[in-house]
Amino acid sequence: MSLDALILIGGLASLLLGGDLVVRGASAVARQLGVSPLIVGLSIVAFGTSAPELAVNVIAAVVGEENVSFGNVLGSNMANVGLILALMVLVRPVAIEDPVVRRELPMMLLATGAVIVMGLDEWLERGASGFDRYDALLLLLLFAVFVYYTLSDVLYGGRTDPYVREVEEMEPSRAGRSIWINLLLTIAGLAALVAGGRAAVAGGVGIARAWGVSEAIIGLTMIAVGTSLPELVTSLVAVVRHQSDLAIGNIVGSNIFNLLFVLGVTSTVRTVPVPRGGYGDLIVNAALSLLVYLFAASGRRRIVRWQGLLLLALYLGYVSWRTLAG
C-alpha cells in the first residue's frame, strides 16, 4: 500500500473520530446549558454527520484543490442516495413518513436544482462555470430558509412529527460529565477534523497524481465514500432499530446540508469550478434525488428492495464509468 493511501485512510479515520467527538461534546454542552433535546438533535447531531465533508472541502479550497471540493460534495450526495439508502433498503424496506415527503425531499430537489443552475455559467453567462461568492451567498441564504422552515414546522408540529421523536431518542446525552470535559471533547474533535481534512486532501491528491486521474475523481469516489461513513453507520443502525424515518431523514438532511451549507461555505473561501465531467455528476445526482422522491411520494410511501437495487446499479454504474473515463 502506498504512502498516499495510508495518509488518506488515516485522514478519513481522523475525520470520523473528530465528527463523533464534536457531536458528543457539543451536544452534551448544549444540554447542560439548557438547550432542548429537539434543537440539539436537529442541529448539532445533524451537523456532525456532515462535518467530515465540511472539513475536507474547506481545507481543499484553502490549499487550492477546488476540484476535490466539487467531487466530494457531489460524490457524497450520490453515495448517500445510491449506496447508503440502497443498502438500507436491501436490509429492510424503508417506510416514509409524511413530513419527510412534504418537507425534506422537496427541499433536497430545490437545492439540487439551484446548484445545477448555478453551475451553468458557461451557457448562461458565457464564462467559466463554477461557484463563486455570489453563488455562496445564495446557497447560504437558501440554507437559512431551510433551517427556519424546518424549525418552524417542527415547533408548531410538536410531538406529532415522528422524525422529531426519533431524533430526540438518538441525540446523545452526556449530562454525567463535567462541562469542561465536554468542551475539551469538542475542541479535540475540531482539531481531529482539521488534521483529518488536511491528511485526506493530501493523500487523495497524491493518489490522483500517481494514478493519472483528476482530483475530482478521487473526491467523487474514495474521499466521498469515506466522508459518508457517518451517514452509513447512523442510517443502518436506525433501520435495524426500526427507525426508518430517521434513517432517510438523516440521508436527505445530509444532502441538503452538503449542497447548501458545505458548498456555500467552501465557495466563500475560493471559487469552486465545475471540472471536466462535472455536468454529468450534477445530472446523475439530480436523477438519483428525483428517483428517491418519486419512490417516496408514491401511494405506498415505501422504498422497497427492487428500487434500492435500481439506485445501487445506477450509482455503481455511473461511478465505474466516470472513473474509467478519467
Secondary structure, 3 states (H helix, E strand, C coil): CCHHHHHHHHHHHHHHHHHHHHHHHHHHHHHHCCCCHHHHHHHHHHHHHHHHHHHHHHHHHHCCCHHHHHHHHHHHHHHHHHHHHHHHHHHCCEECCHHHHHHHHHHHHHHHHHHHHHCCHHHHCCCCCEECHHHHHHHHHHHHHHHHHHHHHHHHHHHHCHHHHHHHHHCCCCCCCCHHHHHHHHHHHHHHHHHHHHHHHHHHHHHHHHHCCCHHHHHHHHHHHHHCHHHHHHHHHHHHCCCHHHHHHHHHHHHHHHHHHHHHHHHHHCCEECCCCHHHHHHHHHHHHHHHHHHHHCCCCEECHHHHHHHHHHHHHHHHHHHHHC
